[in-house]
Amino acid sequence: MSETILITGASGQLGRIVLDQVLASGKVAPASVIAASRDPSKLAAYAEKGVQVRKVDFDDPAALPAAFAGADRILIVSTDALGEPGKRLAQHKAAVEAAASAGAKRILYTSMPQPDDSAVTFAGDHLGTENAIKATGLAYTIFRNGWYMENLFMALPHALQTGQWHSASGNGRIAHVARRDVGEAIAAGLLASDGESRTYTLTGAAARTTEEIAAAASRATGRPLRVVHVTDAELAGGLKAAGLPDFLVPTVVSFDTNTREGKIAMATGDVEALTGHKPTSLEDFLSENAQALQA
Ligand SMILES: NC(=O)c1ccc[n+]([C@@H]2O[C@H](COP(=O)([O-])OP(=O)(O)OC[C@H]3O[C@@H](n4cnc5c(N)ncnc54)[C@H](OP(=O)(O)O)[C@@H]3O)[C@@H](O)[C@H]2O)c1
């Protein structure tokens, strides 16, 4: 490929997988890859491989057009700025505007499933960013990332310890997807040669209820695990008591509301279509992580 690729958030967990996959593909020379981070020192090993390393901080909009200069395809990895309402969307909009003014040919973005119909508190950040990208008139690829299997580390260790998983998800389903599969799929989409604008929803192969996930976790670890169905308010109370920062409580509760309302129940074939292989199964993920989940 002759185009230059820029990846923001390249030192993050997802960004690094995408960067590694892009380089491992051999489809693009390291010199045509720009790895960007707020802290370029975290990417020193990539600079040694010939990758261009640049400082990119969406909180410094004035510096962004120069930082994006020469990039044909720009992957904007969504940030983790959830603490201050409105901040994340402002960050993303600054990145989109700078990508367009720097002359990018395609903008790629990590969104979430059906942000236009979601109970998740931050869905508006993703919908607003998708709309800002579409408004540029440039070609785009939107990766609506399903919930990572790794998110199960938020609830399962405590649940396995106590034998009880407090959930407000009811009988709603989620097709969790391994972060690695998401990263591989995004790398493939970043390297794709077709000129169309695309929206992918990256999920695991099968959507399961919390009870089905609990049963699978129990099989993988040999520990009994029962789902205790609670209301949103009860879940919020439990999360507060467990010490979750106040600003995160409504967000974490909204994940369960969203699941219960069937808004994240989709299971697509998009990971396999992009990577050429089936996504990691929940059973494989749980057995590979059985020890860590009990630590
Ligand atoms: N689908 C899911 O289940 C799920 C779960 C968790 C998060 N997410 C979303 O997916 C994104 C990537 O996930 P991850 O697992 O890689 O999380 P992570 O390791 O916590 O990465 C956070 C990312 O945000 C970037 N970032 C933060 N502030 C920034 C700023 N001011 N300007 C530019 N970039 C900034 C970081 O880049 P640098 O540090 O390199 O600057 C880093 O790549 C998260 O940020 C979040 O939006 C999705």
The ligand as a MOL file (V3000), in Angstrom:
LIG
                    3D

  0  0  0     0  0            999 V3000
M  V30 BEGIN CTAB
M  V30 COUNTS 48 52 0 0 0
M  V30 BEGIN ATOM
M  V30 1 N -15.6480 -1.7900 23.6690 0
M  V30 2 C -15.2690 -1.8600 24.9270 0
M  V30 3 O -15.5960 -2.7870 25.6730 0
M  V30 4 C -14.3870 -0.7920 25.4890 0
M  V30 5 C -13.8530 -0.9530 26.7770 0
M  V30 6 C -13.0100 0.0460 27.2650 0
M  V30 7 C -12.7440 1.1580 26.4900 0
M  V30 8 N -13.2760 1.2760 25.2440 0 CHG=1
M  V30 9 C -12.9950 2.4370 24.3640 0
M  V30 10 O -11.9900 2.0470 23.4460 0
M  V30 11 C -10.8300 2.8840 23.5830 0
M  V30 12 C -9.5820 2.0500 23.4430 0
M  V30 13 O -9.6540 1.0100 24.3860 0
M  V30 14 P -8.3660 0.4830 25.1500 0
M  V30 15 O -8.7530 -0.8260 25.6550 0
M  V30 16 O -7.1710 0.6240 24.2780 0 CHG=-1
M  V30 17 O -8.2850 1.5280 26.3520 0
M  V30 18 P -6.9850 2.2400 26.9870 0
M  V30 19 O -5.8070 1.3420 26.9400 0
M  V30 20 O -7.4440 2.7720 28.3140 0
M  V30 21 O -6.7120 3.4270 26.0220 0
M  V30 22 C -7.2170 4.7240 26.1890 0
M  V30 23 C -6.8520 5.4380 24.9160 0
M  V30 24 O -7.2990 6.7800 24.9220 0
M  V30 25 C -6.2710 7.5770 24.3390 0
M  V30 26 N -6.4090 8.9540 24.8220 0
M  V30 27 C -6.7580 9.3520 26.0730 0
M  V30 28 N -6.7540 10.7030 26.1470 0
M  V30 29 C -6.3860 11.1570 24.9240 0
M  V30 30 C -6.1980 12.4590 24.3860 0
M  V30 31 N -6.3610 13.5710 25.1320 0
M  V30 32 N -5.8110 12.5710 23.0920 0
M  V30 33 C -5.6160 11.4670 22.3290 0
M  V30 34 N -5.7970 10.1970 22.7820 0
M  V30 35 C -6.1670 10.0470 24.0740 0
M  V30 36 C -4.9770 6.9340 24.8260 0
M  V30 37 O -3.9000 7.2920 23.9940 0
M  V30 38 P -2.4040 7.6640 24.4830 0
M  V30 39 O -2.3150 7.3190 25.9520 0
M  V30 40 O -1.4900 6.8350 23.6410 0
M  V30 41 O -2.2870 9.1130 24.2100 0
M  V30 42 C -5.3550 5.4530 24.6950 0
M  V30 43 O -5.1580 4.9530 23.4120 0
M  V30 44 C -10.9820 3.5290 24.9760 0
M  V30 45 O -10.3010 4.7390 25.0330 0
M  V30 46 C -12.4910 3.6680 25.0770 0
M  V30 47 O -12.9340 4.8090 24.3550 0
M  V30 48 C -14.0750 0.3280 24.7330 0
M  V30 END ATOM
M  V30 BEGIN BOND
M  V30 1 1 1 2
M  V30 2 2 2 3
M  V30 3 1 2 4
M  V30 4 1 4 5
M  V30 5 2 4 48
M  V30 6 2 5 6
M  V30 7 1 6 7
M  V30 8 2 7 8
M  V30 9 1 8 9
M  V30 10 1 8 48
M  V30 11 1 9 10
M  V30 12 1 9 46
M  V30 13 1 10 11
M  V30 14 1 11 12
M  V30 15 1 11 44
M  V30 16 1 12 13
M  V30 17 1 13 14
M  V30 18 2 14 15
M  V30 19 1 14 16
M  V30 20 1 14 17
M  V30 21 1 17 18
M  V30 22 2 18 19
M  V30 23 1 18 20
M  V30 24 1 18 21
M  V30 25 1 21 22
M  V30 26 1 22 23
M  V30 27 1 23 24
M  V30 28 1 23 42
M  V30 29 1 24 25
M  V30 30 1 25 26
M  V30 31 1 25 36
M  V30 32 1 26 27
M  V30 33 1 26 35
M  V30 34 2 27 28
M  V30 35 1 28 29
M  V30 36 1 29 30
M  V30 37 2 29 35
M  V30 38 1 30 31
M  V30 39 2 30 32
M  V30 40 1 32 33
M  V30 41 2 33 34
M  V30 42 1 34 35
M  V30 43 1 36 37
M  V30 44 1 36 42
M  V30 45 1 37 38
M  V30 46 2 38 39
M  V30 47 1 38 40
M  V30 48 1 38 41
M  V30 49 1 42 43
M  V30 50 1 44 45
M  V30 51 1 44 46
M  V30 52 1 46 47
M  V30 END BOND
M  V30 END CTAB
M  END
